[in-house]
Amino acid sequence: RIRRCVVDDHLTFDEAIEATRPAQLFTTHTPVPAGIDRFPRELVERYFSGWAGECGVTIDTLMALGHEPGTPPGVTLNLAAMSLRLAGGANGVSRLHGDVSRRMFAGLWPDAPVEDVPIGSVTNGVHAPGWVSREIADLLERTVGNDWPEAPPERWAPLEDLPDEELWAIRRTQRERLVQFARRRVRAGLLARGLSEQETEWCEEILDPGILTIGFARRFAPYKRATLVLRDRARLLDLLTAKKRPVQIIFAGKAHPADDPGKELLRTVAQLAMEVEWRNRFVFIEDYDMGVGRALVRGVDLWLNTPRRPLEACGTSGMKVALNGALNCSTLDGWWAELYDNAVGWSIPSQEWIGDLDARDAAESAALMAILEDEIVPAFYDRDDSGVPREWVRRSKASLARLGPELCATRMLREYVDDWYVPARNRAREVTRDGFQRARELVQWRDRIEKCWPGVAVRAVAHDEH
């Protein structure tokens, strides 16, 4: 866009920046510095020398736009730094992530307090019709209306008054469907590896459609701590194999090809799932894709999310689970940090003041196990004479009714349009009208201020009591 303004509209490079900036919005998706793209100078020279020539600037000018504070100038182009410098607005993808991003990029505004760093937030949402089961979709159409993805919160409120038996029957159906899916996928994976039909017969016995089913599926990045629940294996195995109130866990996910620690976490889970004493209640589904994701978010009773706060930008998988009438248990990170209350799920206490990461993980793992044993398992298995776990279903209805309208992508899109896109359009119209006159004037004003600024001084300060 900058190049077109220079080539087609004959603006200077600085004028082109001011002409394009108002209409540009940068959404940052990572709270982890390692997740930001950085490119060495030689790559920038190879691919952008022609661009720089057309714009009438040097590679040094382009490199300066992407300079990361605290690093040597002209060596590396930081894509996030360049985007923030060239954008008229910037946002994270949850409220907490917005706060983390302000701290993360504060060096670009060295004279501003962190709270004034101009990065806001729009919490992610999910395409709800693509993730909910047909039974839940029918329920929402009957209770909220055919336009349920766009309906305001008050239209979702009647879901809390649903008969418990109706939602519980749907949840049983979805769990049974997931168990059958998992059995097929695990067996197919073993057959593909060369095992015989006889050697894989045990796959028909894994999981039980009648017991509490926990899901964990996402990228196996170390900060997401897929193995947090495995730190005390004896304690977990007791929970899985309990005679009266057992639990089962289904894992799925992939690691980035370059992430060796992540691959090791995945290997740990996959190997444990093959051990005889574990495999009936602890399952790993290979080749994670959207089909596996849909089966899991529709069928589990509880979604487990254990990132090391505050390293989760948003974490939308749990949103899909809530829209299917199931519950979340997560550290207060990403979207869960702003929407959680104790009526809609469980929070894992974060021990951020513990400096040693291993000690912190141990403490948070112990807290998670206590929540599972003392709160989650009893809520699922305490039944009345009709066999319905009233406390569990009450939480499920509250989760669906209160969280549902906040989790749909339509809410997210409304916020982007109303709070970001329309203001950006209006600013862009103002700065580009009359042949980019305002953009030209802005550059002239800025140049004059920069030249005069060394002569500006505060001679005295007077304070008026009234």
Buried (B, 14 or more C-beta within 10 A) or exposed (E): EBBEBBEEBEBBBBBBBBBBBBBBBBBBBBBEEEEBEBBEBEEBEEEBEEBBEEBEBEBEEBBBBBBBEEEEEBEBBBBBBBBBBBBBBBBBBBBBBBBBBBBBBBEBBEEEEEEEBBBBBBBBBBEBEEBBBEBBBEBBEEBBEEEBBBBEEEBBBEBBEBEBEBBBEBBBBBBBBBBBBBBEBBBBBBBEEEEEEEEBEBBEEBBBBEBBBBBBBBBBBBBBBBBBBBBBEEBBBBBBBBEEBBBBBBBBBBBEEEBEEBBEBBEBBBEBBEEEEBBBBBBBBBEBEEEBBBBBBBBBBBBBBBBBBBBBBBBBBBBBBBBBBBBBBBBBBBBBBBBBEEEBBBBBBBBEEBEEEEEBBBBBBBBBBEBBBEBBBEBBBEEEEEEBBBBBBBBBBBBBBBBBBBBBBBBBBBBBEEBBBEBBEEBBEEBBEEEBEBBBBBBEEEEEEEEEEEEEEEEEEEEEEE
